[in-house]
């Protein structure tokens, strides 16, 4: 009788531990919390300004999902993040401005990153930036940084989804201005975008 009672208690405890572990794994560890961070950057309010200041303008799509891309993260003591960026490999369909050679094996630096913590995944996005989605087609405006790498300029308004497959691309506080800029860019680059 005592043995049966002990087996029941042990089974109950193991079941509770398993249930707690499952809850932690699915509800906490795999959850994603987004943190929007302010950033100092040069912003352009018109499509013409954006095009004129970009060093490289391409139409292309990411090759990998965000989780499979290279993440650059600089952490300070006590786990604070000083800088985060994602290196996105692109399949470039067309170069609208800049060197064709630079578009070969192009990797674009995006101002966003996702990393794992014990409290779940943490997505840090500068100025409300949303990542480019694998397989979606984008018009992207870039400049070289001091290391010779290309990064998206003008934050969220430096990339424009062309195929309508990325619903997050036009969302957010500044979506009206982005839509206005995109309309202007489509008029300027109509022949290049349509081909």
C-alpha positions, 0 to 999 in steps of 0.5 A, spaced: 500 500 500 505 504 501 509 502 495 503 504 491 502 511 494 509 512 493 509 510 485 502 515 485 506 521 488 512 520 484 508 519 477 504 525 479 510 529 480 513 527 474 507 529 470 507 536 473 515 537 472 513 535 464 507 539 464 511 545 467 517 544 462 512 543 456 509 550 458 516 553 458 518 551 452 512 552 448 509 558 451 515 562 454 522 559 450 519 560 443 515 566 444 517 572 441 517 579 444 519 585 439 523 591 442 523 597 438 529 602 439 530 609 437 536 610 432 540 616 429 540 616 422 539 620 415 532 620 413 529 622 406 522 624 405 521 623 398 523 618 393 527 622 389 532 624 395 532 617 397 534 615 390 539 620 389 543 619 396 543 611 395 549 608 392 546 601 390 539 600 388 536 593 387 530 589 386 531 582 389 529 577 394 532 574 401 535 567 400 534 565 407 529 566 413 530 570 418 532 565 423 537 562 418 541 569 417 547 571 420 546 575 426 551 580 428 550 582 436 554 586 441 552 585 448 554 589 454 555 587 461 549 584 464 546 582 458 544 589 455 545 589 447 549 595 444 548 593 437 544 588 433 544 587 425 542 581 420 546 580 414 541 578 409 544 574 403 540 576 396 538 574 390 538 580 386 534 580 379 536 587 377 541 593 379 537 600 378 543 604 380 550 602 382 555 597 380 553 590 377 559 587 380 557 589 387 550 586 386 554 579 385 553 575 392 550 581 395 549 581 403 545 587 405 545 589 413 538 590 416 537 594 422 533 588 426 535 582 429 532 576 433 536 572 438 534 567 444 534 568 451 531 564 457 525 568 457 524 567 449 526 570 443 527 577 443 526 581 436 530 588 436 528 593 431 530 600 430 525 605 428 520 600 427 524 596 421 521 589 419 525 584 416 525 582 409 521 576 408 524 570 404 522 569 397 518 576 397 521 581 392 523 588 394 526 594 391 532 596 396 536 602 397 543 602 400 549 605 402 556 602 404 558 603 411 565 604 413 567 596 412 565 596 405 558 593 407 551 595 404 546 596 409 539 599 408 538 606 408 532 610 411 530 605 415 523 602 414 522 607 408 529 604 404 525 597 402 519 596 398 515 590 397 514 589 390 509 583 390 505 584 395 507 578 399 510 582 405 504 585 409 508 588 415 512 592 410 507 597 409 504 597 416 506 602 422 506 609 424 509 612 418 506 607 413 502 613 409 509 617 408 512 610 405 506 609 401 507 616 398 514 615 397 513 608 394 508 612 389 513 617 387 518 611 386 514 607 382 513 614 377 520 615 377 522 608 376 516 605 372 520 602 366 525 598 371 520 596 376 515 593 371 520 589 367 
